[in-house]
Amino acid sequence: MVVWGLFLAGIGTLFQWLEPIASALGDPDFKAQIMEALKGNPQYLAYAMMGISAITIIARLRSVGRR
């Protein structure tokens, strides 16, 4: 479960550093483009949340089954 928390923290950190990295690579509006794509296609965000929920539930059930 700790690995999952670190994974989510890594994704958060990636989004935090996305704008400076994109600016360094020559595309300062990259973060805005990602946000615009998510607004235009909210099902992608919903699919990501369902995936995160499924993985979390499976991990919890697996740890309950071990006891």
mmCIF file as gemmi writes it, N, C-alpha and C atoms, coordinates in Angstrom:
data_model
loop_
_atom_site.group_PDB
_atom_site.id
_atom_site.type_symbol
_atom_site.label_atom_id
_atom_site.label_alt_id
_atom_site.label_comp_id
_atom_site.label_asym_id
_atom_site.label_entity_id
_atom_site.label_seq_id
_atom_site.pdbx_PDB_ins_code
_atom_site.Cartn_x
_atom_site.Cartn_y
_atom_site.Cartn_z
_atom_site.occupancy
_atom_site.B_iso_or_equiv
_atom_site.pdbx_formal_charge
_atom_site.auth_seq_id
_atom_site.auth_asym_id
_atom_site.pdbx_PDB_model_num
ATOM 1 N N . MET Axp A 1 ? 0.818 -1.185 0 1 0 ? 1 A 1
ATOM 2 C CA . MET Axp A 1 ? 0 0 0 1 0 ? 1 A 1
ATOM 3 C C . MET Axp A 1 ? 0.866 1.254 0 1 0 ? 1 A 1
ATOM 4 N N . VAL Axp A 2 ? 2.033 1.164 0.591 1 0 ? 2 A 1
ATOM 5 C CA . VAL Axp A 2 ? 2.937 2.301 0.62 1 0 ? 2 A 1
ATOM 6 C C . VAL Axp A 2 ? 3.383 2.651 -0.801 1 0 ? 2 A 1
ATOM 7 N N . VAL Axp A 3 ? 3.589 1.614 -1.607 1 0 ? 3 A 1
ATOM 8 C CA . VAL Axp A 3 ? 4.013 1.851 -2.993 1 0 ? 3 A 1
ATOM 9 C C . VAL Axp A 3 ? 2.938 2.619 -3.752 1 0 ? 3 A 1
ATOM 10 N N . TRP Axp A 4 ? 1.677 2.289 -3.499 1 0 ? 4 A 1
ATOM 11 C CA . TRP Axp A 4 ? 0.577 2.982 -4.174 1 0 ? 4 A 1
ATOM 12 C C . TRP Axp A 4 ? 0.555 4.457 -3.767 1 0 ? 4 A 1
ATOM 13 N N . GLY Axp A 5 ? 0.758 4.739 -2.493 1 0 ? 5 A 1
ATOM 14 C CA . GLY Axp A 5 ? 0.818 6.124 -2.032 1 0 ? 5 A 1
ATOM 15 C C . GLY Axp A 5 ? 1.966 6.89 -2.671 1 0 ? 5 A 1
ATOM 16 N N . LEU Axp A 6 ? 3.107 6.228 -2.788 1 0 ? 6 A 1
ATOM 17 C CA . LEU Axp A 6 ? 4.248 6.857 -3.445 1 0 ? 6 A 1
ATOM 18 C C . LEU Axp A 6 ? 3.977 7.101 -4.923 1 0 ? 6 A 1
ATOM 19 N N . PHE Axp A 7 ? 3.289 6.168 -5.559 1 0 ? 7 A 1
ATOM 20 C CA . PHE Axp A 7 ? 2.929 6.325 -6.977 1 0 ? 7 A 1
ATOM 21 C C . PHE Axp A 7 ? 2.032 7.554 -7.17 1 0 ? 7 A 1
ATOM 22 N N . LEU Axp A 8 ? 1.01 7.693 -6.324 1 0 ? 8 A 1
ATOM 23 C CA . LEU Axp A 8 ? 0.115 8.849 -6.433 1 0 ? 8 A 1
ATOM 24 C C . LEU Axp A 8 ? 0.838 10.151 -6.114 1 0 ? 8 A 1
ATOM 25 N N . ALA Axp A 9 ? 1.735 10.106 -5.15 1 0 ? 9 A 1
ATOM 26 C CA . ALA Axp A 9 ? 2.532 11.294 -4.843 1 0 ? 9 A 1
ATOM 27 C C . ALA Axp A 9 ? 3.426 11.655 -6.03 1 0 ? 9 A 1
ATOM 28 N N . GLY Axp A 10 ? 3.955 10.647 -6.695 1 0 ? 10 A 1
ATOM 29 C CA . GLY Axp A 10 ? 4.789 10.885 -7.881 1 0 ? 10 A 1
ATOM 30 C C . GLY Axp A 10 ? 3.999 11.534 -9.005 1 0 ? 10 A 1
ATOM 31 N N . ILE Axp A 11 ? 2.763 11.091 -9.199 1 0 ? 11 A 1
ATOM 32 C CA . ILE Axp A 11 ? 1.914 11.705 -10.227 1 0 ? 11 A 1
ATOM 33 C C . ILE Axp A 11 ? 1.632 13.165 -9.877 1 0 ? 11 A 1
ATOM 34 N N . GLY Axp A 12 ? 1.364 13.429 -8.598 1 0 ? 12 A 1
ATOM 35 C CA . GLY Axp A 12 ? 1.133 14.811 -8.17 1 0 ? 12 A 1
ATOM 36 C C . GLY Axp A 12 ? 2.357 15.679 -8.39 1 0 ? 12 A 1
ATOM 37 N N . THR Axp A 13 ? 3.522 15.123 -8.082 1 0 ? 13 A 1
ATOM 38 C CA . THR Axp A 13 ? 4.768 15.86 -8.292 1 0 ? 13 A 1
ATOM 39 C C . THR Axp A 13 ? 5.008 16.108 -9.777 1 0 ? 13 A 1
ATOM 40 N N . LEU Axp A 14 ? 4.698 15.107 -10.588 1 0 ? 14 A 1
ATOM 41 C CA . LEU Axp A 14 ? 4.852 15.263 -12.037 1 0 ? 14 A 1
ATOM 42 C C . LEU Axp A 14 ? 3.989 16.404 -12.558 1 0 ? 14 A 1
ATOM 43 N N . PHE Axp A 15 ? 2.728 16.476 -12.116 1 0 ? 15 A 1
ATOM 44 C CA . PHE Axp A 15 ? 1.869 17.567 -12.55 1 0 ? 15 A 1
ATOM 45 C C . PHE Axp A 15 ? 2.371 18.914 -12.05 1 0 ? 15 A 1
ATOM 46 N N . GLN Axp A 16 ? 2.983 18.924 -10.873 1 0 ? 16 A 1
ATOM 47 C CA . GLN Axp A 16 ? 3.534 20.167 -10.338 1 0 ? 16 A 1
ATOM 48 C C . GLN Axp A 16 ? 4.694 20.656 -11.2 1 0 ? 16 A 1
ATOM 49 N N . TRP Axp A 17 ? 5.535 19.735 -11.658 1 0 ? 17 A 1
ATOM 50 C CA . TRP Axp A 17 ? 6.714 20.096 -12.442 1 0 ? 17 A 1
ATOM 51 C C . TRP Axp A 17 ? 6.452 20.097 -13.945 1 0 ? 17 A 1
ATOM 52 N N . LEU Axp A 18 ? 5.237 19.779 -14.37 1 0 ? 18 A 1
ATOM 53 C CA . LEU Axp A 18 ? 4.926 19.678 -15.792 1 0 ? 18 A 1
ATOM 54 C C . LEU Axp A 18 ? 5.118 21.005 -16.519 1 0 ? 18 A 1
ATOM 55 N N . GLU Axp A 19 ? 4.659 22.072 -15.923 1 0 ? 19 A 1
ATOM 56 C CA . GLU Axp A 19 ? 4.764 23.382 -16.578 1 0 ? 19 A 1
ATOM 57 C C . GLU Axp A 19 ? 6.217 23.842 -16.744 1 0 ? 19 A 1
ATOM 58 N N . PRO Axp A 20 ? 7.064 23.779 -15.703 1 0 ? 20 A 1
ATOM 59 C CA . PRO Axp A 20 ? 8.465 24.187 -15.907 1 0 ? 20 A 1
ATOM 60 C C . PRO Axp A 20 ? 9.209 23.294 -16.908 1 0 ? 20 A 1
ATOM 61 N N . ILE Axp A 21 ? 8.916 21.999 -16.882 1 0 ? 21 A 1
ATOM 62 C CA . ILE Axp A 21 ? 9.575 21.086 -17.836 1 0 ? 21 A 1
ATOM 63 C C . ILE Axp A 21 ? 9.122 21.398 -19.255 1 0 ? 21 A 1
ATOM 64 N N . ALA Axp A 22 ? 7.814 21.635 -19.435 1 0 ? 22 A 1
ATOM 65 C CA . ALA Axp A 22 ? 7.295 21.968 -20.764 1 0 ? 22 A 1
ATOM 66 C C . ALA Axp A 22 ? 7.871 23.289 -21.257 1 0 ? 22 A 1
ATOM 67 N N . SER Axp A 23 ? 8.032 24.26 -20.367 1 0 ? 23 A 1
ATOM 68 C CA . SER Axp A 23 ? 8.631 25.544 -20.762 1 0 ? 23 A 1
ATOM 69 C C . SER Axp A 23 ? 10.075 25.352 -21.199 1 0 ? 23 A 1
ATOM 70 N N . ALA Axp A 24 ? 10.787 24.496 -20.479 1 0 ? 24 A 1
ATOM 71 C CA . ALA Axp A 24 ? 12.184 24.235 -20.848 1 0 ? 24 A 1
ATOM 72 C C . ALA Axp A 24 ? 12.284 23.528 -22.196 1 0 ? 24 A 1
ATOM 73 N N . LEU Axp A 25 ? 11.273 22.728 -22.526 1 0 ? 25 A 1
ATOM 74 C CA . LEU Axp A 25 ? 11.276 22.008 -23.799 1 0 ? 25 A 1
ATOM 75 C C . LEU Axp A 25 ? 10.679 22.831 -24.94 1 0 ? 25 A 1
ATOM 76 N N . GLY Axp A 26 ? 10.161 24.013 -24.626 1 0 ? 26 A 1
ATOM 77 C CA . GLY Axp A 26 ? 9.681 24.913 -25.672 1 0 ? 26 A 1
ATOM 78 C C . GLY Axp A 26 ? 8.179 24.916 -25.876 1 0 ? 26 A 1
ATOM 79 N N . ASP Axp A 27 ? 7.409 24.33 -24.996 1 0 ? 27 A 1
ATOM 80 C CA . ASP Axp A 27 ? 5.952 24.337 -25.12 1 0 ? 27 A 1
ATOM 81 C C . ASP Axp A 27 ? 5.351 24.793 -23.79 1 0 ? 27 A 1
ATOM 82 N N . PRO Axp A 28 ? 5.315 26.115 -23.551 1 0 ? 28 A 1
ATOM 83 C CA . PRO Axp A 28 ? 4.871 26.62 -22.244 1 0 ? 28 A 1
ATOM 84 C C . PRO Axp A 28 ? 3.389 26.373 -21.954 1 0 ? 28 A 1
ATOM 85 N N . ASP Axp A 29 ? 2.578 26.071 -22.959 1 0 ? 29 A 1
ATOM 86 C CA . ASP Axp A 29 ? 1.146 25.861 -22.746 1 0 ? 29 A 1
ATOM 87 C C . ASP Axp A 29 ? 0.772 24.388 -22.653 1 0 ? 29 A 1
ATOM 88 N N . PHE Axp A 30 ? 1.735 23.523 -22.396 1 0 ? 30 A 1
ATOM 89 C CA . PHE Axp A 30 ? 1.475 22.078 -22.377 1 0 ? 30 A 1
ATOM 90 C C . PHE Axp A 30 ? 0.485 21.691 -21.279 1 0 ? 30 A 1
ATOM 91 N N . LYS Axp A 31 ? 0.664 22.257 -20.086 1 0 ? 31 A 1
ATOM 92 C CA . LYS Axp A 31 ? -0.242 21.945 -18.979 1 0 ? 31 A 1
ATOM 93 C C . LYS Axp A 31 ? -1.657 22.413 -19.304 1 0 ? 31 A 1
ATOM 94 N N . ALA Axp A 32 ? -1.765 23.579 -19.909 1 0 ? 32 A 1
ATOM 95 C CA . ALA Axp A 32 ? -3.083 24.091 -20.302 1 0 ? 32 A 1
ATOM 96 C C . ALA Axp A 32 ? -3.722 23.187 -21.353 1 0 ? 32 A 1
ATOM 97 N N . GLN Axp A 33 ? -2.91 22.639 -22.257 1 0 ? 33 A 1
ATOM 98 C CA . GLN Axp A 33 ? -3.431 21.727 -23.273 1 0 ? 33 A 1
ATOM 99 C C . GLN Axp A 33 ? -3.956 20.444 -22.638 1 0 ? 33 A 1
ATOM 100 N N . ILE Axp A 34 ? -3.249 19.939 -21.631 1 0 ? 34 A 1
ATOM 101 C CA . ILE Axp A 34 ? -3.707 18.735 -20.938 1 0 ? 34 A 1
ATOM 102 C C . ILE Axp A 34 ? -5.015 19.012 -20.211 1 0 ? 34 A 1
ATOM 103 N N . MET Axp A 35 ? -5.086 20.144 -19.523 1 0 ? 35 A 1
ATOM 104 C CA . MET Axp A 35 ? -6.311 20.488 -18.8 1 0 ? 35 A 1
ATOM 105 C C . MET Axp A 35 ? -7.479 20.692 -19.765 1 0 ? 35 A 1
ATOM 106 N N . GLU Axp A 36 ? -7.221 21.294 -20.904 1 0 ? 36 A 1
ATOM 107 C CA . GLU Axp A 36 ? -8.263 21.503 -21.905 1 0 ? 36 A 1
ATOM 108 C C . GLU Axp A 36 ? -8.749 20.169 -22.459 1 0 ? 36 A 1
ATOM 109 N N . ALA Axp A 37 ? -7.828 19.234 -22.67 1 0 ? 37 A 1
ATOM 110 C CA . ALA Axp A 37 ? -8.217 17.904 -23.151 1 0 ? 37 A 1
ATOM 111 C C . ALA Axp A 37 ? -9.074 17.178 -22.116 1 0 ? 37 A 1
ATOM 112 N N . LEU Axp A 38 ? -8.746 17.348 -20.838 1 0 ? 38 A 1
ATOM 113 C CA . LEU Axp A 38 ? -9.551 16.71 -19.798 1 0 ? 38 A 1
ATOM 114 C C . LEU Axp A 38 ? -10.933 17.349 -19.685 1 0 ? 38 A 1
ATOM 115 N N . LYS Axp A 39 ? -11.011 18.655 -19.913 1 0 ? 39 A 1
ATOM 116 C CA . LYS Axp A 39 ? -12.312 19.322 -19.873 1 0 ? 39 A 1
ATOM 117 C C . LYS Axp A 39 ? -13.176 18.872 -21.041 1 0 ? 39 A 1
ATOM 118 N N . GLY Axp A 40 ? -12.546 18.719 -22.21 1 0 ? 40 A 1
ATOM 119 C CA . GLY Axp A 40 ? -13.279 18.316 -23.404 1 0 ? 40 A 1
ATOM 120 C C . GLY Axp A 40 ? -13.688 16.854 -23.373 1 0 ? 40 A 1
ATOM 121 N N . ASN Axp A 41 ? -12.956 16.044 -22.642 1 0 ? 41 A 1
ATOM 122 C CA . ASN Axp A 41 ? -13.233 14.609 -22.549 1 0 ? 41 A 1
ATOM 123 C C . ASN Axp A 41 ? -13.229 14.175 -21.086 1 0 ? 41 A 1
ATOM 124 N N . PRO Axp A 42 ? -14.261 14.518 -20.334 1 0 ? 42 A 1
ATOM 125 C CA . PRO Axp A 42 ? -14.251 14.19 -18.91 1 0 ? 42 A 1
ATOM 126 C C . PRO Axp A 42 ? -14.282 12.692 -18.639 1 0 ? 42 A 1
ATOM 127 N N . GLN Axp A 43 ? -14.625 11.886 -19.641 1 0 ? 43 A 1
ATOM 128 C CA . GLN Axp A 43 ? -14.648 10.445 -19.411 1 0 ? 43 A 1
ATOM 129 C C . GLN Axp A 43 ? -13.241 9.92 -19.131 1 0 ? 43 A 1
ATOM 130 N N . TYR Axp A 44 ? -12.201 10.556 -19.649 1 0 ? 44 A 1
ATOM 131 C CA . TYR Axp A 44 ? -10.839 10.111 -19.356 1 0 ? 44 A 1
ATOM 132 C C . TYR Axp A 44 ? -10.519 10.267 -17.881 1 0 ? 44 A 1
ATOM 133 N N . LEU Axp A 45 ? -10.937 11.373 -17.315 1 0 ? 45 A 1
ATOM 134 C CA . LEU Axp A 45 ? -10.727 11.601 -15.888 1 0 ? 45 A 1
ATOM 135 C C . LEU Axp A 45 ? -11.535 10.595 -15.069 1 0 ? 45 A 1
ATOM 136 N N . ALA Axp A 46 ? -12.753 10.319 -15.507 1 0 ? 46 A 1
ATOM 137 C CA . ALA Axp A 46 ? -13.59 9.33 -14.812 1 0 ? 46 A 1
ATOM 138 C C . ALA Axp A 46 ? -12.955 7.946 -14.89 1 0 ? 46 A 1
ATOM 139 N N . TYR Axp A 47 ? -12.418 7.573 -16.05 1 0 ? 47 A 1
ATOM 140 C CA . TYR Axp A 47 ? -11.762 6.268 -16.193 1 0 ? 47 A 1
ATOM 141 C C . TYR Axp A 47 ? -10.538 6.176 -15.279 1 0 ? 47 A 1
ATOM 142 N N . ALA Axp A 48 ? -9.794 7.251 -15.185 1 0 ? 48 A 1
ATOM 143 C CA . ALA Axp A 48 ? -8.613 7.253 -14.321 1 0 ? 48 A 1
ATOM 144 C C . ALA Axp A 48 ? -9.028 7.086 -12.856 1 0 ? 48 A 1
ATOM 145 N N . MET Axp A 49 ? -10.066 7.776 -12.438 1 0 ? 49 A 1
ATOM 146 C CA . MET Axp A 49 ? -10.537 7.658 -11.053 1 0 ? 49 A 1
ATOM 147 C C . MET Axp A 49 ? -11.074 6.253 -10.774 1 0 ? 49 A 1
ATOM 148 N N . MET Axp A 50 ? -11.782 5.65 -11.739 1 0 ? 50 A 1
ATOM 149 C CA . MET Axp A 50 ? -12.27 4.283 -11.546 1 0 ? 50 A 1
ATOM 150 C C . MET Axp A 50 ? -11.106 3.306 -11.443 1 0 ? 50 A 1
ATOM 151 N N . GLY Axp A 51 ? -10.068 3.518 -12.234 1 0 ? 51 A 1
ATOM 152 C CA . GLY Axp A 51 ? -8.89 2.662 -12.162 1 0 ? 51 A 1
ATOM 153 C C . GLY Axp A 51 ? -8.188 2.779 -10.825 1 0 ? 51 A 1
ATOM 154 N N . ILE Axp A 52 ? -8.026 3.992 -10.348 1 0 ? 52 A 1
ATOM 155 C CA . ILE Axp A 52 ? -7.395 4.203 -9.046 1 0 ? 52 A 1
ATOM 156 C C . ILE Axp A 52 ? -8.23 3.552 -7.942 1 0 ? 52 A 1
ATOM 157 N N . SER Axp A 53 ? -9.547 3.698 -8.013 1 0 ? 53 A 1
ATOM 158 C CA . SER Axp A 53 ? -10.421 3.085 -7.015 1 0 ? 53 A 1
ATOM 159 C C . SER Axp A 53 ? -10.319 1.567 -7.057 1 0 ? 53 A 1
ATOM 160 N N . ALA Axp A 54 ? -10.318 0.993 -8.247 1 0 ? 54 A 1
ATOM 161 C CA . ALA Axp A 54 ? -10.242 -0.462 -8.378 1 0 ? 54 A 1
ATOM 162 C C . ALA Axp A 54 ? -8.936 -0.998 -7.805 1 0 ? 54 A 1
ATOM 163 N N . ILE Axp A 55 ? -7.842 -0.342 -8.109 1 0 ? 55 A 1
ATOM 164 C CA . ILE Axp A 55 ? -6.547 -0.79 -7.59 1 0 ? 55 A 1
ATOM 165 C C . ILE Axp A 55 ? -6.512 -0.684 -6.07 1 0 ? 55 A 1
ATOM 166 N N . THR Axp A 56 ? -7.054 0.388 -5.531 1 0 ? 56 A 1
ATOM 167 C CA . THR Axp A 56 ? -7.083 0.566 -4.075 1 0 ? 56 A 1
ATOM 168 C C . THR Axp A 56 ? -7.951 -0.5 -3.411 1 0 ? 56 A 1
ATOM 169 N N . ILE Axp A 57 ? -9.113 -0.776 -3.978 1 0 ? 57 A 1
ATOM 170 C CA . ILE Axp A 57 ? -10.003 -1.795 -3.41 1 0 ? 57 A 1
ATOM 171 C C . ILE Axp A 57 ? -9.342 -3.168 -3.464 1 0 ? 57 A 1
ATOM 172 N N . ILE Axp A 58 ? -8.729 -3.51 -4.584 1 0 ? 58 A 1
ATOM 173 C CA . ILE Axp A 58 ? -8.05 -4.803 -4.714 1 0 ? 58 A 1
ATOM 174 C C . ILE Axp A 58 ? -6.926 -4.921 -3.695 1 0 ? 58 A 1
ATOM 175 N N . ALA Axp A 59 ? -6.163 -3.856 -3.51 1 0 ? 59 A 1
ATOM 176 C CA . ALA Axp A 59 ? -5.067 -3.889 -2.535 1 0 ? 59 A 1
ATOM 177 C C . ALA Axp A 59 ? -5.605 -4.077 -1.124 1 0 ? 59 A 1
ATOM 178 N N . ARG Axp A 60 ? -6.697 -3.418 -0.797 1 0 ? 60 A 1
ATOM 179 C CA . ARG Axp A 60 ? -7.287 -3.554 0.544 1 0 ? 60 A 1
ATOM 180 C C . ARG Axp A 60 ? -7.817 -4.978 0.755 1 0 ? 60 A 1
ATOM 181 N N . LEU Axp A 61 ? -8.508 -5.52 -0.236 1 0 ? 61 A 1
ATOM 182 C CA . LEU Axp A 61 ? -9.033 -6.874 -0.106 1 0 ? 61 A 1
ATOM 183 C C . LEU Axp A 61 ? -7.921 -7.896 -0.006 1 0 ? 61 A 1
ATOM 184 N N . ARG Axp A 62 ? -6.846 -7.655 -0.718 1 0 ? 62 A 1
ATOM 185 C CA . ARG Axp A 62 ? -5.712 -8.563 -0.659 1 0 ? 62 A 1
ATOM 186 C C . ARG Axp A 62 ? -5.077 -8.55 0.727 1 0 ? 62 A 1
ATOM 187 N N . SER Axp A 63 ? -4.946 -7.357 1.323 1 0 ? 63 A 1
ATOM 188 C CA . SER Axp A 63 ? -4.349 -7.289 2.658 1 0 ? 63 A 1
ATOM 189 C C . SER Axp A 63 ? -5.3 -7.863 3.711 1 0 ? 63 A 1
ATOM 190 N N . VAL Axp A 64 ? -6.612 -7.769 3.515 1 0 ? 64 A 1
ATOM 191 C CA . VAL Axp A 64 ? -7.571 -8.365 4.448 1 0 ? 64 A 1
ATOM 192 C C . VAL Axp A 64 ? -7.504 -9.885 4.334 1 0 ? 64 A 1
ATOM 193 N N . GLY Axp A 65 ? -7.353 -10.394 3.129 1 0 ? 65 A 1
ATOM 194 C CA . GLY Axp A 65 ? -7.302 -11.832 2.91 1 0 ? 65 A 1
ATOM 195 C C . GLY Axp A 65 ? -6.084 -12.48 3.502 1 0 ? 65 A 1
ATOM 196 N N . ARG Axp A 66 ? -5.021 -11.773 3.69 1 0 ? 66 A 1
ATOM 197 C CA . ARG Axp A 66 ? -3.791 -12.312 4.27 1 0 ? 66 A 1
ATOM 198 C C . ARG Axp A 66 ? -3.924 -12.596 5.762 1 0 ? 66 A 1
ATOM 199 N N . ARG Axp A 67 ? -4.815 -11.885 6.429 1 0 ? 67 A 1
ATOM 200 C CA . ARG Axp A 67 ? -4.951 -12.014 7.89 1 0 ? 67 A 1
ATOM 201 C C . ARG Axp A 67 ? -5.815 -13.139 8.184 1 0 ? 67 A 1
